[in-house]
Amino acid sequence: MSIFLYNPDKKDKPAFLDEFVIRTRIFDDMFREISTDKMIVPEQHYMIVGPRGAGKTSMLLRLKYAVEDDPVLSRRVIPVMFGEEQYNIGELGNLWERIAEYLEDYHGFEDITGEIRKHIHRDDYEEATFRILIKYLDQRQQDRILLLIDNIGQLFDKFDINEIRRLREVLQTFPHIRLVAGSPTILHYVVDYDQPLHEFFKIIRLNSLTDEEATILLRKLGVVHHEEEKIERILAQMPERVATLNTLSGGIPRTVVLLFKVFVDNEHGNALSDLENILDAVTPLYKHRMDDLPPQQQKIVDAVALHWEPIEVKDLTKAIRLESKVISAQLRQLEKNQVIEKYRTKTKNHQYQLKERFFNIWYLMRYGRKMDRNKVIWLVKFLEAWCEKGEIERRIKDYVRKAKRGLLNDNTLEIYGLTYSFFENIKTDTKLLLKNNIPSHLSKNIIVKDEDLLIAFDQEVRKKNGRKAFEIVKNFDLTKEKNRDKILAYLIKADVDYVVYSAKQWLKINERNENVSSLFFITGLILASHNILKYLYEADNEELFDMVKSLSKLLSLNHDKITVGAKGLILALIQFLLCANHFEMVIDFFENNSFIKERMQSLHQLSLYYIAIVNKDEKRIYAISAQLEQTVGLERMDRFVKEVEEIKHIK
């Protein structure tokens, strides 16, 4: 059921019969008539009408199998089934020829096509071919043909008016052939008074599925996809979802199956790939449908399709800038041609949508703008309505996991990313996970409120989960002073291990020059606002050097981003380098960052002052002291030396 949505005849027969669980009453009624009629005289012919995906092909195939499997009927009736595309039938004579070929290939009618070929150049080729066909059927005594033709309108369009009259004459006169045809619409050949086939067929309508039929189909889909337990739980606890699914799908079985495939698509991509293949297959048909519409109707269908949900005339006037009376007149014509469906409301303002929901999906996927939510609105609304609580979050996490591993193609990444980006009622951490792992042009659609970020951040800090807390902080807009103040208030209470971990991560990210302004600020802020002496005491030289190198590189790239917090970080690291007698690194730090040297000239001079004291370089001590007395004063000079000595003493 999940594979051959457009070609059920390619599915093995037992599986097809097992999965034929809807429209059974219609099938039973038709087969009862077919099996009881003796076809001694011409019998009633049928036309099965329903939108694409309603099950016309499946109904024809089910009739074929029923005739073949009936021990009595199969001895006197031969089902001959032709699909939608009969490119080798261009005139009525070709139809009789194709039937003859089928009989010869599958039912032992030897030499029938050879005899037909003898008449190929005769002017009365069609009549001669039909006479030969009838002769061979009569030779087999009671043999009759149940002719099953899908999308017969395409065939009629190839015949001229005289051939259609001739077809009616044959079917009314000879009992040898009974026709059961399929068509997505009521054809003008059948409804117009001046057409030869007016009121010729008994019309069998395949209407939208009822909720009861949809439930039966869902149960069978659950079995096929091994999701019986989940489906039964949904049906028991949330039966209203069946009606939702029916509304979204337009009650079209094929669309129900496709939506269900998306629902159970744990691999993120299999169902979408199948859908893309199907959309490609129907593109010529749907494009032809659009091309056949007059320009004004094309504009109306475009606006209705891109809206997805039922739309009123007043909204259409805004979208396509046509007068309401013009739109209303065109809508009536589109409704008559079964392109548009009208939903009556309690007011005079009725609503309209495309009658065939899969046509609407095709249109959105083909012509919806790249970042337009409506491109995937059908998928968004389906998942919103159908998935259980927590199911969306599980799917999002699975999607992100596969995206990180490169397991999704670009189209799947785009479609599901766009779809998931519009879910608002999900946990903050899930929303952030998605936001941080999808392309930027999609992630900008995901809005996470500062209040939600603070709550999530506080929870992770309390749990001492530094990694998750760090991931949350990255999403704050740190250009806002109130956000910085709130983060600082939380950080003051945070565990020192988390603070140090975060500082390292910010430095790494800043090296890649990402979101420099905000990240540079928070790097200094985190370290400068904490007592991190314990960590620095225990850190080995290698780790300390790495931090200095990272900071040095960062500062050289971003002179204009220096903050008070960053200055505090520089001060802390310089003091520790001095107490460890790593004088060359201190000197290099300033000499390689001329702008920093200028902006933090006092710290540079204080560092040189301390180095001179340690080296007992009286001449240099005197020279630097004279400069520092004028800039920072003796008190600051003494305090700086004491701070470094205290650190050295503690170490």
N, C-alpha and C positions, 0 to 999 in steps of 0.2 A: 504493500500500500504506500510505502514511503518512496518508492523508486519510479514506477511507471505511471505517473499521474496523467500523462497524455497518451500513453500507449498501453492500456491495460491488457491488450492481446499479447503483449510480450511477456507478461507474467505467467508463471506456470498455472495451469488450469485449477488444480486443487486449492492453491493459495487464493486465486481470484474468487472461486466459489465460496471459500470460507469467509472472505472479507466482504462479500456482497450482502450487506446487512440492512441497507436502507432501500427505499422505493420497492420493497418486496410486495406490497399490496398491488401496486401498479403492474409489476411484473406478473404476479399471479393472475390478475384479470386478463392481461394480454395473452398470456400463454394458455389460459383456459380456452379462450376463443380460438386461438390458432390450433390447439390440439383437438378440439371438438369439430371444427369445420372440416368437411371432407374435401373441399376444393374441387368439387365436381363442376360447380359453376363459379364464376368470378366472385371472390370474396371481398370483404371490406379491407381497404388499405389504410395504413396508419402513418401519421407524422408525429414524432416525438419532439416537442418544442421545449426548449429551456436554455438559459444563458450558458455560456462556455463554463465548463466545470460542474454543471448541474448533474451530470451522469448519463448523458445520452449515449455516448460510446459504450459505457459499461452496460447499459440496458440492452443495447443491440447485441453485445457479446454474450450477455446472460441468456438472451433468447436463443442465440446460436447454440450455446452449450446445452440448453434445455432440450432443444430438438434433437441434437446428437445423442444425448443420454437417454432419451425416451425410447424404450425397446419397440414400441409400436409405431410411433410417429417417425422415427428415423428410417423406417423401411419405405416410407412413401414421400417424405419431404426432405429436400436437400437445402440446408442453409448456405447461402452464398453471401459473404460479407465483404463490402468494400469500405476502405477508410475514407478520411476526409479528402486527401489529395489523390485524385485520379487524373494524373497528367496525361495519361494515354487514352483518355476518353474525350474526344472533341465533338462527336456527333452521336446520334442515337444508335447508329449501326455499330459504333465502337463498343457501346454498352453490351449489345448481344454478343459481340466477339469476345469481350472479356469474360462474360459468363460462360461461354463455350470453353475458353481456355481453362477456367477453374474446374469445370466438369471433367475435362480431359485429364488435368493434372492430378485431381484428388478423388475422382469418382469413376474412373474407368471408361469414360466416353471416348473410345478409341476413334481416331481419324476425323473427329468432328471439326477440328480447326483446319485440317487439310481440305475438307470439302468446302469449308467457308472460303478459303483462299482462292478457290477456283472462280469465285464470283466477285473478287475484289475490284475489278475494273468495270463492273456493270453499273448502269445508271440506277438500277433498283437494288443496289447492294444491301441497304438496310432491310428491305422486305425479304430478300433472298436469304440473308443471314438469319433473320428471325424464323423463317419457314424451316430452315435446316435445324435450328435449335429446338423448335417444337417437334419436328420429326424424330429427333433423337430422344426427346423426353417421352414421346408416345411409344417408341420402341421399348422403353423400359416400363411400359404399362402405366402404373399409378404414380410415377415419379412427378413430383411438383417442386417448385423452387420457392423458398422463402428468401426474397432478395432484401438484404439489409444494407442500406446506404447511409453513411454519416455525412452530415453537412451537404445535403442534396441541393441546396440553393446554388452552390458552385457549379454543380452539374447542369442545372436548369439554365444558368447564365450562358452556358456554352451552346445550348440548343436554340435553333430558331423557332419561331412560333408554330410552324407546321410540324416540327419534330415533337414539340410538346403536345400538340393535338394528337399526333400519331401515338405517342406514349399513352395518353388517356384512352384512346381507342383500343389499344392492345390490352391494357390492364382491365378494361371494362368487358372485353370480348372473350379473352382467353383465360381459363381457370388455371393455367399452368404456372403463373407467376403471381405471388402475393408480395407487395412492396411494404416494407417498414422503413421509413426514412427518419433521419434526425436533422434538426435545424435549430440554430440558436434563436431565430426569430420566426414569427408568422410571416411567411413569404407573400409577396404581392401576387405571385402566381396562384395562390390559394384563396386570398381574400377579395381580390378585385373581380367584379362581376364580368368584366370583358375578357378574363383569362380562362384558358381551356381547363385548368385544374381547380376552378372555383368550386368550393365545397366538395371536393373529390375525396379528401382524406378525413379520417376520424382523427381529431386532434387530441393528443395525449400530452398534457402539460406537466413538466417537472418544476413545480413551484419551489420556493425556498423551503428548506427543512424546517419542520416544526421542532420545538424544544425536545419533544419526545424522540424524534428521529435523530436529532443531534446528540442526545444522550446515548442512544444505541451506537452511533458511529464512534463516539468518544470511548465507550467501553471496548469496542473492537480495536481502536487505535492503541488503547492502553495495553491490550494483550499483545498486539504486534510489536510494540516498542518496550515490552516488559515493564510497564508502568501501571499495572493493574491496581496496586495498593494505593498509589498516589491519586489516581483517577477516582477510585471508590471513595477515598477520604474527601476529595473535593465535592463529589456529587452528594455525599452525605451531609457535610458540614456547610458547604456553600453552593447549593444547587442553583442559585441565581446567576452564577458564573456561566452556566450553559446559555442562558438568554443573552448575556453579554457577548459571548463568543459568536452566537448566531447573528447578533446585530452587526458585529464587526466584519463578519465574513459574508454578510448578506444572505446567509442561509445556503451558500454554495458549498457543496461537499468538498470540492477540490481545494477551496480556500480554507475550509476547516482543517483539512489534512495538512496544508502548508503551515498554518498557524500552529498546529499541534507539533509539527516537526521542529519549529522554532522553540516551542515550549520545552521539548525534550532534547534539544541540541546541546548536549553537554560538551561537545567538542568545539563549539564556537566556530562555525564555518561550514560544516557539512551541509546543514539545511540551507544556509545562505548560498552555497555553491550550487545546490540543486535548484534553488529558486532562480538564480542568475541564468542557469542553463534553460530553464523553462521560459523565463522572460525573453531570452534570445530566440527561442523557438516560436513564440507567439508574436514577436515583433512585426513580421511582415503582415500578419492578419490584423493586428490592432492598428498598425500604421495605415493600412489600406482603409480601415474603418474611419480613421480621422481624415484621411485625404479625400474621402468621398463626401464629407460634410461641407456645406457652404461656409464661406469665411466667418460669417457672424456666429454660426453654430459652433465652429471650431473654437472661437474665443470663449463662448459660453462653457463648452465642455472643458476647456483648459482651466477656467476659473473654478468650476465645480470640482474638478478632479484634484487640483492643488489644495483645495480647502479640506478635502476628505470627508468631513462631517456635513450633514445636511445644511444647506445655505438658503437664505431667503433672497427674493428678488432685489430688495433694497440694498443688500450687501453686494449683489452681483453688479448693480449699477455703478457702485463705487470702484469695483475691481476692473470693469471693462469699459466704462464710460459709454454705455448705450442707454437709451431711454427705457424705462421700465416696461412700457407697452410693447416695445420691440423685443425685449428679452422674454416677456411672458408669451408672446406669439411663437418665438423660436423654441421655448421650452415645451410648449404644447406639441410642436412637431417632433421634437426629440423624444418626448414621452410616447408619442404614437409609434415612433420607430424603435421603441424599447431601448433607447440609449440612456435616457434619464428616467428616474423614478421619483414620483411626487409623494411627499409625506404630508398628510392633512393635519392641521393643528386646530386648536379651538378658536383661533382667530382666522381672519381672511388671508393672513400672511403665511402661505404654505411654504414648505421647505423642499429642496431638491438635492439629489445626489446621483452619482452614476449607478445605474441599475446593477451592472456587473462589478462586484467588488474587486475581483482579480484584475479586471481592466484598469480599475483605479490604482491598484498597487503597481501595475506595470507603468502607468503614466507617471506616478510619483517617483518611482525609481529611475525612470528614463529622463524626465523633464523637470523634476524638482531641483531647486537650486542647491548647491553643495552644502551650504550651512543652514538651509531652511529646515526648521523642525518638522514641517509637514512632509518632508521627503520620507521620514520614517515614522510619521505619526501613527500609521496603522500598526506598526510594531510596538511603539511606545504604549499605545492604549491597550493593545492586546496583553502585553506583559503586565501592565498596571492592573488590569482587571482579572487576569487569569492566574498569575503566580501567587503562591502561598506566602505568608509572612516570612521574611528571611530568605525567600528563594531568589529575589532580585539581588540581594547582597551576596549570596553565594555565587550567583552567576557573574556578578561584577568582579569578585575576587578571582574566579576562575579565568575570566577574560584577561585581567591584568597579569596573572601568572603566565598565561600563554603568550601575551604580548611581550612580556619581558624576555621570554625564551625565543622569540622570533618565530613562533609557531603559527602565526596568523598572517594571511596575505593582506595586501594593502586595502583591498575592498572590504574584507571582513573587519579589519581594524577600524576602518572609517565608519562603516554602517553601525556596528555595535557601539563604537565609541560615541557617535552622535546620539544614538538611542539612549544609552545609559546616562549621558550627560544631562538629560532632562528629568531624571528622577530626583526629587527633592526630599521626600520623606524616607531617607536612609540615614544610617548612623554617620556621625561626623568623620570617624576614622575611615569608613568605607568610601565616603565622598572624597576625602583627601587622597586616599589610595588611588582612586580613579583619576582625580585631577592631576596628580603628579606622574601619571604613567600613560597618558594619552597625548597625542599631538597637541601643540599649543593652540592651534586654531580651534580645537574642540574644547580644550580645558577651560578656555576663557568663558565658556557658557556655564561652567559650574561655579555657583556662588555659595561660598561658605561664610556665614555670619561670624563676626568677631566674637560674639558672645558664645557661640558654639565652639569656636576654636579655644577660647579660654577655658571652658569647662573640660573639653577633651584634654587640653594641655595639663590642667591641674590634676586630672585623674591619673595621667601617666607619671607626673612628677611625684605624686603621693605613692604610686606603686614602684617608684625608683626605676622606672623603665626609660632610661635615658635615650635610647635609640628612637622609640616612638615619640617621646616628647620633642626631640629634636626635629623629627619629620613634621610635627604639627607647627612648631614655631616658624618653620620656613614659609608657611602660608600667610603669616600676618603681614599686613601692610605697615611696615615699620617706619614709613615716612610720616605716619600720624603719631603725634606726641603722646596722645592718650593710650595708644597701643603699646608704645615703648614703656610708659609708666606702669601699665598693667603687667607686662611681661617682667619688668624689673621687680615688681612686688612679689610675683610668684617665684622668681629666681632666687630671691633672698632666702626663701624657705627651702630651696631645693638642696638635694644631696650634692656634696662637692664632687663626687665621682661623675654625676651627670653633667655638672658644669664643665668639668675638664673635657669630658667626652665631646660635649657640644662645641667647645672652643676649637678642638682639633678638627671637627667636621666643618665648622665655618671656615677655618683657614684653608682646608682642602678645596672647598667649593669656591672660595674667593680666588684661589690660584687659577681657577678656570675662568675667572672674570665673569661669573654669572650673578646677575642682580647685585652688582657691586655695592651700590649705595647702602641698601638695607643690610646686607650681610656684613659689610665692613663695620657698620655701626654696632651690630649685635655682637660681633667678635670681641671688640674691646669692652663692650658693656658687660658681657657675661663674666669675663675674667676680672675686670676692674671692680666689679660690685661684690666680689666674694673674697673670703679669706682662703686663698689657695696655697698658703705657705706649706701646708702639710704635703700636698701633692708635689710641689716643686722640690721640697727637701728630699723626697723619696725618688724623684725622677733621676734617671741616669743622664750622663752628659749628652749621650747621643740623642735622646728624646728632646732634651732642652735645646740642643743645637738645631734640630729639625724645626722646632717651633719658631726659633729666631729666623731661620732661613725662610720659612714660609711667610712670616710676618714681613721680613725684609723685601721679599719679592712682591708681596701684596702692596706694601707702602710705595714701592718704586712705580707701580702701575697706577696707583690711585691717590695721588697727592692731595687732591681736593676733597677727599672723603674722610680725612682725619677728624676724629671726634674726641671729646673729653675721655670717653671710655677707652678709645684706642691709645690715648696718651698714658692712661693708667696701666694698660697692658705692657706698653713699651717700658715704662718705669719699673714694673715688677721684674720683667725679664732682664733688663740691664743690671739691676741690683743683684740678681742671682748670678749673672755672669761675672760681675765684679768680685763678689764674695768667693767665687770659685777660681779667681785669678785668670779668667779667660779674657785677658785684656785685648788681645788682637781681634777677637771676634767683636768686642764692643767698638773698637776703633773702626773696623771694617763696616760694621752696621751703619755708622754715621757717614763714613766717607763714601759708601756706595749709594747713599740716599741723600743727595745734596739738598733736596727740598726738605727732607725730614730734619736734616742738620740745621737748616735755617729756621724751620718752624719750632724746633725743640732745642734751640741753641743753648739754653740754660742747662738742660739735662746733659747735653754733649760736653759742656764745660765742666759740669760737676763730675762727670765720669772721668775726664782727663785729670781733674783735681785729685780724685781718689787714687788713680793710677800713679800719679806723681808722689802722693804720700806713701803708698806702699813701696815704691821704688826709691824713696828718700831722695828724690830729685829736687833739691832745695831751690835751684834756679827756676825750674818749671813751676814749682809750688808758688813761688813768689809772683811769677808772671800771670798765672791763671787767677790767683787770689785777687790781684788788683782788678781784673775784669769782673770777677764774680761779685765783689763787694758792691760794685756799681749796679749790677743787674738783680741779684737775688738777696744779697746781704749776708752778713756773717752767720746769722742765726740759721738760715736755710743751709748754708755750707756745712755747719757743724751737724745739723740734724741729718743730712744726707749721709755723712760719714758714719754716724752712729747707727743709722738704719742698716747699712751694709754690714757693719761690724756685728750687729745683733743677729743678723741672718747667718753670718759666718760662725758666730758663737753657738747658735742653735744647731747648725749642721755639725 
